[in-house]
Amino acid sequence: MNYFEYNGIRSSDMGLHIQRKNVYSSPKYDSSFVSIPGRNGDLIVPNRRYENTQVSYSVYLSAKNSQQLADSITKIKAWLYTQPDRYYILKDSYDKRFFRYALFNSSLDIEDELNKIGVFTVSFNCKPFRYDIDGELPHSIDVVLNFPYMIFCRMDGSKPENDWSNRWNQTADLVVPSGKNMFVLNTNSWTDGYWDSYSDADKSRIYLKVNENWKKENARFALYTFLGDETAWHSLEKVSEDIYRVTLPSKGETILVNPYSFESRPLIHLNGNGAGTLTIDNENGRHEWTFNDIDEFIEIDSEKMCFYKDNTLKNDTVTGTGFPLLVKGENRFILGGGITDGSVFPRWCSL
């Protein structure tokens, strides 16, 4: 039996039987036309939005007697008229892949229509787009670490520059093994050690645990990295008496493919601390947002046009133009800085 579901309740559970579904028209693109004397054709002034559309169902109601009919009508009205100041999810058995945001805000003359023709109409005022149910599922964005080769160096503490002329001691060429993030120097060694783990949610940090040899003579410590033609020096900061750390440039990269011709306005959840960046690359170019003060997480709702944590707006901590939009085809997400991972609810949509 066909059904529609509004605000979490199916029409079949209310005793309604659907005779047919009607979508009156595709939503109208909101624009105006301006006529200029002496110029052929009107100028189009787009408002960059679609208007709402109407979706209706012709239904009938079975009842054994007039009292049962009256009770059913009361229940149906209570269901459809509850909190008529917001949109609810509307879906049906005719199109199980999509749902709409809808509001019942028309009159409902059940008794009159039943007496006249045996059926009545339930009409919904709907937002223009249909939303793909799969677009409401989270897609993970993870930091993908591609650590270069590295050498830990004990530097001349009296000189601030990081270069080979200021190096006192160094390890061998190192590669970070999977699941490890701290190199521990062997006792009494100047060069040798082993990899261990240091608890840290930031996957881009590398740690060094020094021994008594390396701590002598007010030394400081640096990390030299190299991968192909790219080389860099990084100064280490002190964490505890014998542990130092460095945050290496890293990025998380995930590609989401919008299967529809219309851009979607996603909900994005980002985890991390401190400053970080979100970059989205697509056919419309590269768009970047910088977050200045992340405290555990921040969320972006492009539909509502806001950045927030829980119920606190964070728009004043973010720099960047507009809000993320996912266009047709590939959309590449890149994380940077203190952002460790995240998730995207893409909200794919179509007319």
Protein Blocks (a to p, Z undefined) as FASTA:
>chain_A
ZZddeehiafklnopacfbdcdfbacdddddddddehiaciadddehiacdddddddddd
ddfbfklmmmmmmmmmmmmmgopabccddddfklmmbccddddfbdcdfklmmmmnopac
ddddddfbdcdfklmpccdddddddddddddddddfkbmbdcfklpfbdcddddddehia
bdcddehiakbccddddddfblkbccddddfklmgghiacdddddehjbccddddddfbl
mbccdddddddddddddfbfbdcddddddedehjdddddddfkbccddddfbdghiacdd
fklopadehjbcfklmcgcehjadddehjdddddehjbfbdcddekpacZZ
